[in-house]
Amino acid sequence: MERDLDNANPTILSVSQLPRRSRKGAAPRQGPDSKCDSIVYPKHAWPYGSGLSSDEEDDYREEPMDEQDIYDLISTISDPEHPHTLGQLSVVNLPDIHLSPSPVELPGSDSLVTVLVELTPTINHCSLATVIGLAVRCRLEQTLPPNYRVDVRMKVGSHAQDDQVNKQLGDKERVAAALENDTLRRMVDKMLETCV
Amino acid sequence: MRGIVGSTYLTSITPLPPFTPDLYQRAWCSVPHPTLPLLATAHAKSVTVFSLATLAKHSALTGGHARSVRAVAWQPPRGGGSGGGGWAGQDGGRRKRRRRRLGLVTGSFDATAGMWSFVEGGGGGEDEEEEGGLEREVRFGDDGGLGDGEGEDKEWEFDLVLEGHENEVKGLAFSPGGQYLATCSRDKSVWIWEDVSGGEDVVDGGDDEGEWETVAVLSEHDGDVKAVAWCPSHLPNARARRHHYSADVLASASYDNTVRIWREDADGEWVCVAVLEGHDGTVWGLQWEGRARPDGRFPRLMTFSADGTVKVWTLREEEEEEDNDADGSGRGANPFQSGFGGIPNTMRRSLREEWDCTAVLPKVHSRDVYSVSWSAETGLVASTGGDGVIALYAEDESAPSRGAEAGDAENGTPGPKGNWRVLATVPNAHGPYEINHITWCKRFDPGAEQRGKEEMLVTTGDDGVVRPWQVRI
């Protein structure tokens, strides 16, 4: 049952060490459950429209997202070979998540927001980097509104084949085909099981 | 009306009501039939055919593939017809009564291509034994497409499967005469299949499934081959260099950031005659120029990429090549080129073609350009991509492009040039969603001013919407 792991002894953070929203100042946010609700059941139509008739569109009106929200969505993904989350293994790190432009500044609900997530695989030759990236991209595309464009990359210098992995993860057609591959799909689904 | 959505310089692109029904899932592309008022849209494991007359569903192809259908192509009518550059036309002996047969080919992530036919008058009738696991489900929304309204059975039949690619088929295209089919895949190869069934576009009561043989497997790309396109052969100038090669010219676009041009040489071998390098990202596809050029030159090629750009490439034609040779760049230096001892000069030159990037369209897109359509009618170009923007461009043909004189520009690096300008853009053309495909398409709906002549744009998006757009210049 035990097989050779690519990285047998990763550094693991305890849950209490993971970044979370500080409570002072800003109004407390709702948990991820209710956030998903607002995506699944859109509340209000965006009043300014996009030029197309508004009943033909899915409108997603909700609180603007920030980096911590993105972190919360993906840090709970399980590592494919360790019984820990990507947050605990520091594969996903809050300072490596970038939103542009900030959703607060958006002129309308159709305006694009780019989410850039830079991953730090646990060791240099992590053969599972692509699968981890796929799971992160998949998780974000499933949960974020459709005006978010997700770019998942390996952090510079963190992985031996950065360019190849980055290019694959940025290729919509390859990602779509990968998710139709039963083996990959099962792996990704398993990794996402721990997401709330 | 809602008014003008995207406009600059008096040009307008206004949305028409989308095709019905919505598909409610990512749709990859919508391909108009070359002559009939039909549009085939690939989505999930099936293809929905819409009528351009009613803008509603005409029929569907389901059950043929185990994974998503990524690409669709209509089979050109076989056995003669317009294609001036077609192959040995079997025009003789028009038969008594031919039933019209429509052919469609699908390329799927399941690594196969499927040949389908739609037969009016419900074929032989008997032997309804389904082939292994092939469950057919054909529905008809209306009669708009094939028009006779006889109420006979009409359905798509899955005729045969082309197997050979190792994994996902990503693109396919028929040669203009219909003799060849090219398919391309993530396995980095392009396959050329030849129709060896005799080329009769008839249904003789029974099944005419056609027979296709592999004539070439081209594996020079270093990455997925995303798309293939045949040079149109009906243009007089498209037949240049026939003394070295057959008339058919194929181009392929790849994940390796390059485009390759392929021709069949005198020995029947398909060879790569040029590699077009210049894109800084996956080349998602390509479009040949469909209009004859005023200067009678070879059709140009337009390519579009994940780098957000659209580029135009031009073949350096023979006179210039000879000039270059005469300039003596290395003539003495290369022992194989001197005297009569080496390979004959004409033959050597026939091995390679020089293609120059002669224009880069003004940059509009902030993300991957997934699709471009170059109108064979008007020469206008429309592009779209991951940013959900539609852009419309025109070329000013009055002022000659500086890049056209490739010989003179030899010193400088081929930078951005050409005379293209943006006529209009439409942001958020599918709301917040990505747009995967755009195509020019003849209008046949009642709202058209000139049915069958006037062109509109059709976009296909991740939202499962297939939307026509009226373009006013």
Interface residues (C-beta under 8 A of the other chain):
Chain A: S50 G51 L52 S53 E56 E57 D58 Y60 G108 S109 D110 S111 L112 P145 P146 N147 R149 K167 G170 D171 K172 E173 R174 A176 A177 E180
Chain B: R2 V5 P15 P18 R26 R67 S68 R70 F109 N167 E168 K170 R186 D224 K226 Y255 T282 A306 S366 R367 D368 G386 D387 G388 V426 P427 N428 G431 P432 Y433 E434 D462 D463 V465
